[in-house]
Amino acid sequence: MVGIRGTQLIGSGAPSGGAGPEAAVPGARVHELTGAVASLRPGSDRAELINQLRALEDLKSAAAAAQARIAVAFDAVQRSADAAAGVPADERGRGVAAQVALARRESPAKGSRLLGLANALVTEMPRTLAALDTGQLNEWRATLLVKETACLSAEDRCAVDEELAADTGTFDGAGDKAILAAARAAAYRRDPRTVTQRASHAATERHVSLRPAPDTMTYLTALLPVAQGVAVHAALSRHADTLRNAGEDTRTRGQIMADTLVERTTGTPAGISGVEIQLVMTDRTLFQSDAEPARLPGYGIVPAGWARSLLNDGNRGDATPGHNHELKVWLRRLFTAPATGELVGVDSRARLYPPGLRRFIQARDDTCRTPYCDAPIRHIDHIIPWHHGGTTSLANGAGLCEACNHTKELPGWTAQTGTATTSPGTRHVLDIRTPTGHHYRSTAPPLPGTPLNGDPPVMAAHYFGDLSRARHGQDVPAA
């Protein structure tokens, strides 16, 4: 996203030993179509405007079908190349989903799902694919049909595809729920045992996830077996009803349920229980009530006043009125270049990144540096590998998620950075080249306080604000 991380498809060139993407002449026709669509301008006739909307929706569906065929074709070509190179059968096609993701400007996880969808549509569900071709289904509803038949054998999946016959207009006017119900019923009729086993296996996929919400809020989501999920909700509801019926609690029922969930999970009303919450902000925001927003790792940009309040309330021990949480605030200074926000770094001769340098790179990169991947950083990786002469330094380090770090090590993938040879003050740049010769660039996100184009440079010290809760009279170290 603009202002978070600059990412570009820089260009393409032929990798050694093969034809480059320039050889794909039919791509020119796609660019012509893109240009034609971009040149459309709305008229004033109401009926024609609606016709244009419908036609463009059909075009989107047809494009999704074409993307599915292209993805499957690329997968086959890559596997053939791997076979010719002597790659073991179970390792062929590795990295295909990551390349699909980059081409479609999606995360690696989404790229894997898109490749799976494409393979199912092209090889096992031709009538669903035909419905996508003609605009009778959009990509999301085709995905629903594929997901609900994923547990079936290829033969049964084809049979369900034939039974539902989406290309005949079976789902005209049907919403998502109607399509889901039809697919589930058809799948159960074909193989009730497998569908039942799938429901039993679903419990192994239980998990808890966190994603940002507007206005410094988050969505904490738990995927649970139905009995446990209902029990948790019922317990929170009963507790909220008890307090509300007593007439002394002014919070709403939903607020009580949310607060109770936090307190019962963390053991404290404020929810801070021996873990650190890092804030990155400028010295002006921290000390001079400047309006420049701060950054909260794992969430994103937060208002300056909110950040100051969190630090100040935590330092006083009164983040929630009536409770003393014994919070300790630790500040660490990070100095940045005036014009670009590039962090000043240090070098290390160690092969493994020491803790201080790891924290430094995490503060600089915020999330996985692979283009379009917003996953949390799990690995601090050498951009140029150690065994190829790469140093354990700030310039040669990048924060990656586990999947992207493994993908980067596949044959044909290379990464480099020119940051070490540029003038001081240039934000860190990571260049990635895929086996097809396509080149992608990722620039480290600017820290809070980095001036926009045309604004005068401002020297700023940035601070980590780490909040930790002390237990049993011992401080919880933030390092």
N, C-alpha and C positions, 0 to 999 in steps of 0.2 A: 504494500500500500504506500502511496505517496506520503513521505514524512516518516515512515517507519523503516522501510528498507527499500532502496532503489535496486530494481532487478530488471535486467534487459536480456533479450536474445540478441547478442552482438552480431552474430553472423554465422556462417558455416563454411567449412572447408573440407576437402577430401582427406579422410584419415589415410595413413599409409597403407598401401596394399588394397585399396578398394575405391569404388566410385563414390564421390561425394554427393550431398543432397542436391547440388546444382543440376545433376543429371535428371532429376524428377521434373521433366518438362510439363506434365499435366498440372502441376501446382500453379502454373501461370493462369490457367482457366479458373481455378478457385479464387485467385486474387482478383480476377476480372469480376467474378460474381460478388465478391466482397465489396468491390468498388461500386458496382451497380446498386447494391443494397444501401450503401452509405450515401449514395446520391439521391435516394428517394426523399421527397418532400411532401408533407401532408397537404391535401387540398382542402376544399371547403364543403364538399358534398358529404353529408353524414353517412349515407349508405356506402359510399366508396371508401371512407375512412375505416369503417368496420370490415369491409372486404380486404383492405390492406392488412389490417391486424390479423385476420384469419390466415391470409396467404403467408404472412411472415411467420406465423406460428407453425404452419405446415412446413415451411422452409427450415425452421429450427429442428423439427422432427426428422426431416430428410437428411439434414446435415449430421444429426446424431447417428442415424443409421449408417451414413457414409463413414463417419469416424469409427464406428464399430468394425466395419469391414477392413478399414485401413489398419486398425490396431491388430486385428487377427493376422492380416497379411504380413505386417512387420514382425509379429511374433514368430510366424513360420519362417520368414527369411532369416531372422536372427538365429533360430534354432538350427537351421540348415548350415549356417556359417559356423556355429559352435560345433556341430557334428563333423564338419570338414576339418576343423582345427583340432579334433581329437578330444573335445571336452566330454567328460562322462555324461551319460544320459540324464542323470538326476540333477545335473548342474546347468543344463542347457536352458537358455532363456532367462537366466538371472540378469537383472538390470533392465529388462524390457519394460516392466511396469513403471520404473523410475523415469525412463525416457518418455513414456506415454504421459506421465504426470507433468514433466517439464514442458512438453509440447502443448499440452492442454492448460498450462498455467494452474496446475493443481498440486496439492501436497502428495508426497509419495504414497501415503495410505489411500488417498482418493484415487490415485493412478492405479493401484492394485485392484481396487473395486471396479474401476472402469474397464480394465483389461478382462477381469472375470465376467463382467456383464457382456462385453463384446464376444468373448468365446462362446458363452451360452447362447446368445442370440444367433450367431452365425452358424454354429455347428449343431445346435439342438432345438432351437425354437424359430424356425424360418417364418412361420406365420405371424409371430409377434414382431419379427424384424420387418416383414412386409407391411404390417400396420404402422410401424414407425416410419417406414419409407413414405407412406401416403398421408401421414399426419393424423391417422385415427387413434394413435397413442403418442404421448410425448415421452421423453427419455425417462422421466421419473416413474411414470406408470408402467413402462416396459421393465424398469428396474424392480418394481413391486412384483410383477409376474415371475421374474427370474428368481428373486429372493424366496418366494413362497414355494418354488419347485426345486430349490437347491438340494434338498435331501433325497430327491428321486434319482433313480438310475437314468442314464441317457435315453433308454428306450421309453421309460414311463414319462419322462419329461417331454419327449416328442409327442407322445400320445395326449398328454394334457394340452400341449400347444395346439394339436389338431382339434381336440374337443372344444376348446375355447374359441378357436378361429378368430382371433382379434382382427384379422385383416378383412373380415366380412362385415365389420361394423357392430360386432357383438357388444362392445362397450361404449357405443355412442351414447353420450349423456350420462355415463356412469362416473361416479366420483372415486376417490382413492379407496374408500371403505368397501364399496361394491366390488371393485376389482380384486381387492384382497380377499373378500369372502368367497368369490367365485374361484379364485386360484387355490385357496385352502381346501375348499370342498372337493374340487377336482383332484388335488393331490392326495387327499385322504381316501377317496374312492379307489384310486390306483394302487396305493400302497399304505394301508392304515398302520401296519406294524412299524414301518420306517418313520412315518410322521409322528407316531406315539413315542418312539425312541428319541426322535429329535427333541420333543418336548421335555423328555427326561434329561437329555444332555444339556439343555439350555441352562440348567442350574449351574453348570460348571463355568458359564460365561458371566456370572455375576461380578459386578465391579462398581466402583465409585469414580465419578469423573467431575472435573471442575472446568467451567468455561466462563469467560467474562460476560457481564451484563452491563447495560448502561448505568451511568451515575454511580460509579464505584461500588456496584453490586456484582454478585456472581451467582451462577447457577450451579448448585451442588446437586448432582444427580446420582442416584443409586439404582442400579439394575438388580432386582432381587426376585427370587421365586415368589409367586403370588401370595402364598400364605404368610411369608415373612414380611413382605411389603405391606400387606393389609394390617398385620399385627403392629408394625411400627407406626403406621398412620393412625390406627385406632388408639394406641397408647398416648400419642401426642394429642389426639383429639380429646380423649377423656381428661387428660391433665388440664388442657386449656378450658374445657367446659367447667371443671371443678373451680378453677380460679375465677372464671367469669361469673359463675353462679354465686360465688361468695360476695360479689359486688365491690371488692376492694381493688381490683386490678383494672387500670384504665386502658391497658393495651387491647388491641383487637385480638380475635381468636387466632388469626393467622400469625400475628406477631408473637403471641405466646408460644405457639407451636414451633416457630422458627427459633426463638430464644431457647426453648427447652431442648431442642435438638442440639444446638451448639453446646449448652451447658452439660448435657448428659454425655456428649461425645468427648469433649475436651476436659471436663472437670472444673471449668471456670466459667462464670457468666460472660466474660469478655471473649472467651474462646482462644486465648493465648496461653499455651501450656508447654513451656519448655522448648519451643521452636522459635526460629527467628523470622521476622518479616522485614525484608530489605526494601528500603526506599532509596531512590537515587534522585537527588535534587541539587540545585545550585545553592551556593552560599547566600545569594541574594534572597532566594525563596525561604531559606531556613532562618536567616537572621534579620532580614530587612523587609519582611512581609511582601516580597515581590510576587507578582501574579504568574510568573513562569511555572507551568505545571511540573509535577514530579513524575517519576516512573516507578511502578511497582512490578518487579519481575513476576511473570506468570499471569499478570493481568493487563498491564499497559499503562497508559497515561491517566493520571489522577489529578484533581484540582490542587493547587498550592495550599489553599486554606485547609483542605481535608488532610493533607500530608502533615502540615504543621500541627494540626489538632491531634493527630494520632501520636506523633512524637511527644508533644507537650503533655497530653493526658497520660501517656504511658510513663513519662518521667516523673509525674506527680503521683502516680499510683491510683488515679481516679478515672480510668477510662470509662467505667460505668459507675454512676453515682451510687454511693453507699457501699462500694467494694474496694478493697485495697489489694491490688494484684501484684505488688512488689516488682514492677517492671523495671528493667535496666536498659538504658539506651546507650549504645556504643556508636561513635562516629568515626568514620575513616575518610580521610581526604583523598580525592582523586583529581589531579589537575589536567585540564584539557587545553588544546590549542584554541585560540580566540575565534578563528574564522570557521572551523569545521567541526569542532567538538571531538576530535580524535584524542583518545586517551594517551598519556605519556607512559611508556612502558619500560620494562627492564628485560635483560637477557638472562639466560640460565644455561649452564653446561650440562644439566641433568637430562636424561632421556625422558623421564616422567615429569610432567609439569608439577612443580611444587604448589602447595595449597594457595599461597598468596597470588601466584600468577594465574592459577585456575580461576580464582575469584575475580581477578582483573578481567580475564577474557569473558567470563560469564556476564560481568557488568557491561562490557563493551557490546557483546553480541545479542544479549537478551533472550533470543530463541534460536533454534537451529538455523544455520546460515545457508542451507540449501534453498535456492529460490522456491518460493511458494510454500515452503514447509514451515509451519509455525509451532512445531512440536517443541516440548521442553528440551533443553540441552542435557544430554546424558554423558557425552564423551567430549573431552578437550583433545583435539586431534592435531597431529602434525600435518600441515597442508602438503609440504614436500616431505615425504616419509623420511624417518631417521636413517633408514638403510640406504637412502639415496642422497645422503648428505644434508638433509633438513635439520635445522637447529631447533632446540627447545626455546623458542623466543616468542615474544608477543606477536611479532609480524607473521611468524610461521605457524601460529596457532589459530584454531577456529573451533567454535562450539557447534557440535552436531548432535542430532538425536542418534540413537543406536542404529536404526535402520539405514539412515543416510551415511553413517560412517562405514558400515559394511558394504554398501553399494559403491562407495568411492574406491574401494579396494579391488573391484572387479576388473578383469582385463579390458583395456580400451578406455577406461575412465582415467582422466588426469585432472589435477587441480594445481593451481599456482597462484601466487600473489605478487604483485609488483609494489606493494606497499613499502617494503623495506628499502627500495631504491628511489622512492619518490621523496619530495621535500617534506620536512616535518609539518604536521598539521593536516595531512591528507587522511580522510577516514579510511579505515581498513577495507580493502577490496579483495574478494575471493573470486577467481575465475575458474569455471568448471567446463571441461570439454568431454562430451559423451563419445561413445564408440562410433557414432555416425558422423562425427566431426562438428556437431552443433556446439556452440559456445554460449555459455550463460554466465552472467556476472551478478554478484551479490555484494552490496556495499553495507558496511556496518551501520546500524541506525544511529542517528544523531542523539546525543544525550540532551536532556532538558536544558534549555538556555542557549542551544546552538542557534546563531542568527540565521534568519532567512536571507535569500538572495537580495542584495542591496542594503541590508542592515549593517551598521558598523560593527566590527569585531569587538567582543567584550571578553576580557580575561575572566575566567570563572573557576572557582574551586568547587568541585562536586563532592557530595558527601553520601556515604552509605548511612542510612539510619536503621540499625538493627534493634528490634525489640525482642527481648527474651524475658521469660518469667522465671524468677528465682524460686527454688523449692528447698525446703528444709534448711533455710538460712544460707544456701550456697548459690552463688550467681551462676547462671547458665552462660558460658562463654559464647560470644557471637562468632568467633573465628573457627 
